[in-house]
């Protein structure tokens, strides 16, 4: 039974990885989408001040 659960969770995580963030935000009622339009894959480095502000003031509050 546990093996089936691991497979199920692996599939769900894989699907979430490939779904657009906008769709995930729409599906999760309490989700907040933060877009980093001035950076590519390294938002924490390319938009460091904004990233840290969102992390500490919005997410970790």
N, CA, C and O atoms as CSV, one atom per row, in Angstrom:
chain,resi,resn,atom,element,x,y,z
A,1,UNK,N,N,0.822,-1.207,0.000
A,1,UNK,CA,C,0.000,0.000,0.000
A,1,UNK,C,C,0.858,1.260,0.000
A,1,UNK,O,O,0.540,2.219,-0.703
A,2,UNK,N,N,1.935,1.274,0.773
A,2,UNK,CA,C,2.781,2.459,0.841
A,2,UNK,C,C,3.471,2.745,-0.483
A,2,UNK,O,O,3.686,3.904,-0.838
A,3,UNK,N,N,3.817,1.696,-1.210
A,3,UNK,CA,C,4.459,1.886,-2.517
A,3,UNK,C,C,3.505,2.600,-3.467
A,3,UNK,O,O,3.918,3.473,-4.231
A,4,UNK,N,N,2.239,2.230,-3.418
A,4,UNK,CA,C,1.243,2.891,-4.261
A,4,UNK,C,C,1.090,4.365,-3.897
A,4,UNK,O,O,0.909,5.214,-4.771
A,5,UNK,N,N,1.163,4.659,-2.609
A,5,UNK,CA,C,1.056,6.036,-2.149
A,5,UNK,C,C,2.251,6.849,-2.620
A,5,UNK,O,O,2.098,8.007,-3.009
A,6,UNK,N,N,3.430,6.262,-2.589
A,6,UNK,CA,C,4.633,6.954,-3.063
A,6,UNK,C,C,4.525,7.254,-4.551
A,6,UNK,O,O,4.900,8.338,-4.999
A,7,UNK,N,N,4.019,6.307,-5.305
A,7,UNK,CA,C,3.833,6.523,-6.749
A,7,UNK,C,C,2.822,7.637,-6.977
A,7,UNK,O,O,3.031,8.509,-7.820
A,8,UNK,N,N,1.736,7.607,-6.231
A,8,UNK,CA,C,0.702,8.634,-6.352
A,8,UNK,C,C,1.276,10.020,-6.067
A,8,UNK,O,O,1.062,10.950,-6.844
A,9,UNK,N,N,2.002,10.163,-4.963
A,9,UNK,CA,C,2.598,11.446,-4.617
A,9,UNK,C,C,3.627,11.882,-5.653
A,9,UNK,O,O,3.733,13.070,-5.958
A,10,UNK,N,N,4.372,10.951,-6.184
A,10,UNK,CA,C,5.355,11.284,-7.222
A,10,UNK,C,C,4.668,11.836,-8.464
A,10,UNK,O,O,5.150,12.789,-9.076
A,11,UNK,N,N,3.550,11.237,-8.831
A,11,UNK,CA,C,2.804,11.714,-9.998
A,11,UNK,C,C,2.245,13.105,-9.736
A,11,UNK,O,O,2.334,13.979,-10.599
A,12,UNK,N,N,1.675,13.319,-8.563
A,12,UNK,CA,C,1.107,14.630,-8.222
A,12,UNK,C,C,2.193,15.701,-8.237
A,12,UNK,O,O,1.992,16.776,-8.802
A,13,UNK,N,N,3.330,15.422,-7.628
A,13,UNK,CA,C,4.427,16.395,-7.601
A,13,UNK,C,C,4.924,16.685,-9.011
A,13,UNK,O,O,5.209,17.836,-9.342
A,14,UNK,N,N,5.029,15.664,-9.834
A,14,UNK,CA,C,5.461,15.866,-11.222
A,14,UNK,C,C,4.472,16.729,-11.979
A,14,UNK,O,O,4.875,17.625,-12.721
A,15,UNK,N,N,3.187,16.477,-11.804
A,15,UNK,CA,C,2.173,17.287,-12.479
A,15,UNK,C,C,2.224,18.741,-12.014
A,15,UNK,O,O,2.122,19.657,-12.830
A,16,UNK,N,N,2.381,18.955,-10.719
A,16,UNK,CA,C,2.464,20.318,-10.201
A,16,UNK,C,C,3.680,21.046,-10.746
A,16,UNK,O,O,3.640,22.256,-10.968
A,17,UNK,N,N,4.764,20.304,-10.962
A,17,UNK,CA,C,5.986,20.906,-11.488
A,17,UNK,C,C,5.767,21.446,-12.893
A,17,UNK,O,O,6.351,22.467,-13.257
A,18,UNK,N,N,4.946,20.785,-13.681
A,18,UNK,CA,C,4.750,21.180,-15.065
A,18,UNK,C,C,3.536,22.071,-15.297
A,18,UNK,O,O,3.379,22.618,-16.389
A,19,UNK,N,N,2.685,22.227,-14.306
A,19,UNK,CA,C,1.535,23.116,-14.463
A,19,UNK,C,C,1.986,24.569,-14.353
A,19,UNK,O,O,2.900,24.871,-13.586
A,20,UNK,N,N,1.364,25.466,-15.098
A,20,UNK,CA,C,1.699,26.886,-14.960
A,20,UNK,C,C,1.348,27.387,-13.555
A,20,UNK,O,O,0.346,26.977,-12.969
A,21,UNK,N,N,2.175,28.263,-13.035
A,21,UNK,CA,C,1.963,28.796,-11.685
A,21,UNK,C,C,0.624,29.507,-11.576
A,21,UNK,O,O,-0.011,29.474,-10.522
A,22,UNK,N,N,0.192,30.147,-12.649
A,22,UNK,CA,C,-1.094,30.846,-12.607
A,22,UNK,C,C,-2.249,29.872,-12.391
A,22,UNK,O,O,-3.201,30.182,-11.676
A,23,UNK,N,N,-2.167,28.702,-13.006
A,23,UNK,CA,C,-3.209,27.690,-12.836
A,23,UNK,C,C,-3.195,27.135,-11.411
A,23,UNK,O,O,-4.251,26.942,-10.808
A,24,UNK,N,N,-2.008,26.880,-10.878
A,24,UNK,CA,C,-1.900,26.379,-9.505
A,24,UNK,C,C,-2.487,27.404,-8.534
A,24,UNK,O,O,-3.207,27.037,-7.605
A,25,UNK,N,N,-2.185,28.676,-8.743
A,25,UNK,CA,C,-2.715,29.732,-7.873
A,25,UNK,C,C,-4.238,29.793,-7.941
A,25,UNK,O,O,-4.895,30.069,-6.937
A,26,UNK,N,N,-4.796,29.538,-9.116
A,26,UNK,CA,C,-6.258,29.531,-9.252
A,26,UNK,C,C,-6.885,28.324,-8.558
A,26,UNK,O,O,-7.984,28.418,-8.012
A,27,UNK,N,N,-6.184,27.189,-8.581
A,27,UNK,CA,C,-6.719,25.962,-7.989
A,27,UNK,C,C,-6.626,25.950,-6.469
A,27,UNK,O,O,-7.429,25.295,-5.804
A,28,UNK,N,N,-5.663,26.662,-5.920
A,28,UNK,CA,C,-5.481,26.696,-4.468
A,28,UNK,C,C,-6.047,28.002,-3.925
A,28,UNK,O,O,-5.474,29.063,-4.175
A,29,UNK,N,N,-7.148,27.954,-3.194
A,29,UNK,CA,C,-7.855,29.166,-2.782
A,29,UNK,C,C,-7.035,30.112,-1.905
A,29,UNK,O,O,-7.258,31.322,-1.949
A,30,UNK,N,N,-6.103,29.603,-1.118
A,30,UNK,CA,C,-5.328,30.470,-0.234
A,30,UNK,C,C,-3.956,30.822,-0.812
A,30,UNK,O,O,-3.123,31.403,-0.116
A,31,UNK,N,N,-3.722,30.481,-2.051
A,31,UNK,CA,C,-2.423,30.730,-2.676
A,31,UNK,C,C,-2.276,32.188,-3.075
A,31,UNK,O,O,-3.250,32.867,-3.401
A,32,UNK,N,N,-1.044,32.649,-3.041
A,32,UNK,CA,C,-0.685,33.967,-3.537
A,32,UNK,C,C,0.436,33.779,-4.542
A,32,UNK,O,O,1.429,33.109,-4.256
A,33,UNK,N,N,0.282,34.360,-5.704
A,33,UNK,CA,C,1.284,34.227,-6.751
A,33,UNK,C,C,2.140,35.485,-6.787
A,33,UNK,O,O,1.619,36.590,-6.936
A,34,UNK,N,N,3.441,35.321,-6.653
A,34,UNK,CA,C,4.393,36.412,-6.767
A,34,UNK,C,C,5.176,36.211,-8.057
A,34,UNK,O,O,5.854,35.197,-8.224
A,35,UNK,N,N,5.086,37.163,-8.957
A,35,UNK,CA,C,5.780,37.050,-10.238
A,35,UNK,C,C,7.042,37.906,-10.227
A,35,UNK,O,O,7.025,39.066,-9.814
A,36,UNK,N,N,8.129,37.312,-10.688
A,36,UNK,CA,C,9.401,38.010,-10.812
A,36,UNK,C,C,9.682,38.176,-12.299
A,36,UNK,O,O,10.308,37.320,-12.924
A,37,UNK,N,N,9.215,39.275,-12.851
A,37,UNK,CA,C,9.283,39.471,-14.296
A,37,UNK,C,C,10.634,39.973,-14.783
A,37,UNK,O,O,10.922,39.907,-15.978
A,38,UNK,N,N,11.463,40.473,-13.879
A,38,UNK,CA,C,12.761,41.012,-14.284
A,38,UNK,C,C,13.888,39.994,-14.157
A,38,UNK,O,O,15.051,40.321,-14.395
A,39,UNK,N,N,13.552,38.775,-13.786
A,39,UNK,CA,C,14.593,37.766,-13.613
A,39,UNK,C,C,14.197,36.466,-14.300
A,39,UNK,O,O,13.045,36.261,-14.683
A,40,UNK,N,N,15.181,35.608,-14.441
A,40,UNK,CA,C,14.943,34.312,-15.067
A,40,UNK,C,C,14.782,33.244,-14.009
A,40,UNK,O,O,13.798,33.241,-13.270
A,41,UNK,N,N,15.732,32.342,-13.930
A,41,UNK,CA,C,15.661,31.225,-12.989
A,41,UNK,C,C,16.235,31.566,-11.619
A,41,UNK,O,O,16.084,30.782,-10.683
A,42,UNK,N,N,16.878,32.699,-11.483
A,42,UNK,CA,C,17.557,33.035,-10.229
A,42,UNK,C,C,16.965,34.284,-9.590
A,42,UNK,O,O,17.679,35.255,-9.336
A,43,UNK,N,N,15.683,34.260,-9.334
A,43,UNK,CA,C,15.012,35.430,-8.760
A,43,UNK,C,C,15.630,35.836,-7.432
A,43,UNK,O,O,15.699,37.025,-7.122
A,44,UNK,N,N,16.081,34.867,-6.644
A,44,UNK,CA,C,16.666,35.182,-5.340
A,44,UNK,C,C,17.992,35.936,-5.474
A,44,UNK,O,O,18.450,36.557,-4.515
A,45,UNK,N,N,18.606,35.886,-6.652
A,45,UNK,CA,C,19.847,36.621,-6.886
A,45,UNK,C,C,19.613,37.857,-7.760
A,45,UNK,O,O,20.203,38.911,-7.520
A,46,UNK,N,N,18.773,37.730,-8.750
A,46,UNK,CA,C,18.568,38.818,-9.703
A,46,UNK,C,C,17.640,39.911,-9.181
A,46,UNK,O,O,17.772,41.073,-9.565
A,47,UNK,N,N,16.715,39.548,-8.317
A,47,UNK,CA,C,15.814,40.520,-7.675
A,47,UNK,C,C,15.877,40.289,-6.167
A,47,UNK,O,O,14.859,40.065,-5.512
A,48,UNK,N,N,17.074,40.347,-5.645
A,48,UNK,CA,C,17.337,39.952,-4.260
A,48,UNK,C,C,16.510,40.728,-3.232
A,48,UNK,O,O,15.928,40.128,-2.328
A,49,UNK,N,N,16.454,42.048,-3.361
A,49,UNK,CA,C,15.716,42.852,-2.369
A,49,UNK,C,C,14.229,42.504,-2.371
A,49,UNK,O,O,13.627,42.318,-1.314
A,50,UNK,N,N,13.652,42.419,-3.549
A,50,UNK,CA,C,12.222,42.089,-3.643
A,50,UNK,C,C,11.959,40.670,-3.150
A,50,UNK,O,O,10.999,40.432,-2.417
A,51,UNK,N,N,12.808,39.733,-3.549
A,51,UNK,CA,C,12.664,38.347,-3.127
A,51,UNK,C,C,12.707,38.240,-1.604
A,51,UNK,O,O,11.857,37.582,-1.003
A,52,UNK,N,N,13.689,38.882,-0.982
A,52,UNK,CA,C,13.813,38.817,0.482
A,52,UNK,C,C,12.641,39.492,1.177
A,52,UNK,O,O,12.171,39.012,2.208
A,53,UNK,N,N,12.161,40.611,0.617
A,53,UNK,CA,C,11.012,41.284,1.221
A,53,UNK,C,C,9.794,40.368,1.197
A,53,UNK,O,O,9.098,40.224,2.203
A,54,UNK,N,N,9.541,39.757,0.058
A,54,UNK,CA,C,8.398,38.846,-0.053
A,54,UNK,C,C,8.576,37.650,0.872
A,54,UNK,O,O,7.634,37.239,1.549
A,55,UNK,N,N,9.769,37.097,0.902
A,55,UNK,CA,C,10.027,35.932,1.744
A,55,UNK,C,C,9.788,36.237,3.213
A,55,UNK,O,O,9.094,35.488,3.901
A,56,UNK,N,N,10.356,37.328,3.693
A,56,UNK,CA,C,10.281,37.597,5.125
A,56,UNK,C,C,9.009,38.326,5.559
A,56,UNK,O,O,8.541,38.130,6.681
A,57,UNK,N,N,8.449,39.157,4.694
A,57,UNK,CA,C,7.255,39.920,5.090
A,57,UNK,C,C,5.949,39.232,4.723
A,57,UNK,O,O,4.936,39.443,5.389
A,58,UNK,N,N,5.952,38.428,3.696
A,58,UNK,CA,C,4.714,37.807,3.237
A,58,UNK,C,C,4.623,36.317,3.582
A,58,UNK,O,O,3.597,35.844,4.070
A,59,UNK,N,N,5.687,35.602,3.326
A,59,UNK,CA,C,5.641,34.144,3.479
A,59,UNK,C,C,5.939,33.712,4.905
A,59,UNK,O,O,5.246,32.849,5.445
A,60,UNK,N,N,6.942,34.286,5.513
A,60,UNK,CA,C,7.368,33.850,6.851
A,60,UNK,C,C,6.756,34.680,7.976
A,60,UNK,O,O,7.243,34.644,9.105
A,61,UNK,N,N,5.702,35.420,7.681
A,61,UNK,CA,C,5.100,36.257,8.730
A,61,UNK,C,C,4.333,35.441,9.739
A,61,UNK,O,O,3.769,35.996,10.682
